[in-house]
Amino acid sequence: FLCEIQEDLPCLCFDPDKMKQVCINLIDNAVKYTPSGGRVTLQAFSEAENLVVKICDTGKGIAEEEIPHLFERFFRSESITEKIRGTGLGLPIVKEIIEAHSGNIEIKNIRPSGLEAIFRLPLYHV
């Protein structure tokens, strides 16, 4: 696990319990879908007026046609669920929390392999 956090991040205004839930879910997913010997990376930095958090893994990724459905309740990927248990509720809940904080989230395949979850939250300077 590699963690790269910008040292001088501005102060943020958010619900710490909800944001903890977001991070735990996204990191847990990345770890679950990364094979032994793979890598999970978390990056946090400011960009324009946003905090950007990226969580990347070196798993096998997901079928492109399934990506638009990842935030649907109870959706389970046909391509990656063979050994992984879950309800299909984690990512929809993550999206609701991020949007409740006026942010957005996207998930995409990265090359040569793996997924990248990126969420952005507006910075509120205190």
C-alpha positions as CSV (number, residue, x, y, z in Angstrom):
1,F,0.0,0.0,0.0
2,L,1.4,3.3,-1.0
3,C,0.1,6.6,0.3
4,E,1.0,10.0,-1.2
5,I,-0.7,13.0,0.5
6,Q,0.2,16.6,-0.3
7,E,1.6,18.1,2.8
8,D,0.0,21.5,2.6
9,L,-3.7,20.5,1.9
10,P,-6.1,23.3,2.8
11,C,-8.7,22.9,5.6
12,L,-11.8,21.0,4.5
13,C,-15.3,21.1,5.7
14,F,-16.9,17.6,5.7
15,D,-18.5,15.0,7.9
16,P,-15.5,13.0,9.1
17,D,-17.5,9.8,9.8
18,K,-19.0,9.8,6.3
19,M,-15.7,10.5,4.6
20,K,-14.1,7.7,6.7
21,Q,-16.8,5.4,5.3
22,V,-16.0,6.5,1.7
23,C,-12.3,5.9,2.2
24,I,-12.7,2.6,3.9
25,N,-15.0,1.3,1.2
26,L,-12.8,2.4,-1.7
27,I,-9.6,1.1,-0.2
28,D,-11.3,-2.1,0.8
29,N,-12.5,-2.6,-2.7
30,A,-9.1,-1.9,-4.1
31,V,-7.4,-4.4,-1.8
32,K,-10.1,-7.1,-2.4
33,Y,-9.6,-6.9,-6.2
34,T,-5.8,-6.7,-6.2
35,P,-4.0,-10.0,-6.4
36,S,-1.3,-11.0,-4.1
37,G,1.9,-9.1,-5.0
38,G,-0.1,-6.2,-6.5
39,R,-0.3,-2.6,-5.3
40,V,-2.9,-0.2,-4.0
41,T,-2.1,3.5,-4.1
42,L,-3.9,6.4,-2.4
43,Q,-3.1,10.0,-3.5
44,A,-4.6,13.2,-2.1
45,F,-3.9,16.6,-3.4
46,S,-5.5,19.9,-4.2
47,E,-6.3,20.9,-7.8
48,A,-8.0,24.2,-8.7
49,E,-10.7,24.5,-6.0
50,N,-11.0,20.8,-5.2
51,L,-9.5,18.1,-3.0
52,V,-8.7,15.2,-5.3
53,V,-8.4,11.7,-3.9
54,K,-7.3,8.8,-6.2
55,I,-7.3,5.2,-5.1
56,C,-5.7,2.9,-7.7
57,D,-5.1,-0.8,-7.8
58,T,-3.3,-3.3,-10.0
59,G,-6.1,-5.7,-10.3
60,K,-7.5,-6.9,-13.6
61,G,-10.0,-4.0,-14.0
62,I,-13.6,-4.4,-15.1
63,A,-15.4,-4.7,-18.4
64,E,-15.9,-1.2,-19.9
65,E,-19.6,-1.8,-20.5
66,E,-20.0,-2.5,-16.7
67,I,-18.4,0.8,-15.5
68,P,-21.6,2.9,-16.0
69,H,-23.4,0.5,-13.7
70,L,-21.0,0.4,-10.7
71,F,-23.0,3.1,-8.8
72,E,-26.3,1.3,-9.2
73,R,-27.7,-0.4,-6.1
74,F,-27.1,-4.2,-6.0
75,F,-25.0,-4.2,-9.2
76,R,-22.4,-7.0,-9.1
77,S,-19.9,-7.2,-11.9
78,E,-20.1,-10.4,-13.9
79,S,-16.3,-10.2,-14.6
80,I,-15.0,-9.9,-11.0
81,T,-17.5,-11.4,-8.6
82,E,-16.5,-15.1,-8.9
83,K,-14.6,-15.1,-5.5
84,I,-15.6,-11.8,-4.0
85,R,-18.5,-11.5,-1.7
86,G,-20.6,-8.3,-1.3
87,T,-24.0,-6.8,-1.7
88,G,-23.5,-4.2,-4.4
89,L,-24.3,-1.4,-2.0
90,G,-20.9,0.0,-1.2
91,L,-20.3,2.2,-4.3
92,P,-23.8,3.6,-4.4
93,I,-23.5,4.7,-0.8
94,V,-20.0,6.2,-1.5
95,K,-21.5,8.1,-4.4
96,E,-24.4,9.5,-2.3
97,I,-21.9,10.6,0.4
98,I,-19.6,12.3,-2.1
99,E,-22.5,14.1,-3.8
100,A,-24.0,15.1,-0.4
101,H,-20.6,17.0,0.1
102,S,-21.1,18.7,-3.4
103,G,-18.4,16.4,-4.9
104,N,-18.2,13.8,-7.7
105,I,-16.7,10.4,-8.2
106,E,-15.7,8.4,-11.2
107,I,-14.2,4.9,-11.7
108,K,-12.2,4.0,-14.7
109,N,-9.8,1.3,-15.9
110,I,-6.2,2.1,-16.0
111,R,-3.4,0.5,-18.0
112,P,-1.7,-1.8,-18.0
113,S,-4.2,-3.1,-15.4
114,G,-6.4,-2.1,-12.6
115,L,-9.0,0.4,-11.6
116,E,-8.8,4.0,-10.5
117,A,-11.5,5.6,-8.2
118,I,-11.2,9.4,-8.2
119,F,-13.3,11.7,-6.1
120,R,-13.3,15.4,-5.9
121,L,-14.6,17.6,-3.1
122,P,-14.7,21.4,-3.1
123,L,-12.2,23.1,-0.9
124,Y,-13.6,25.3,1.8
125,H,-10.9,27.5,3.3
126,V,-11.4,28.0,7.0
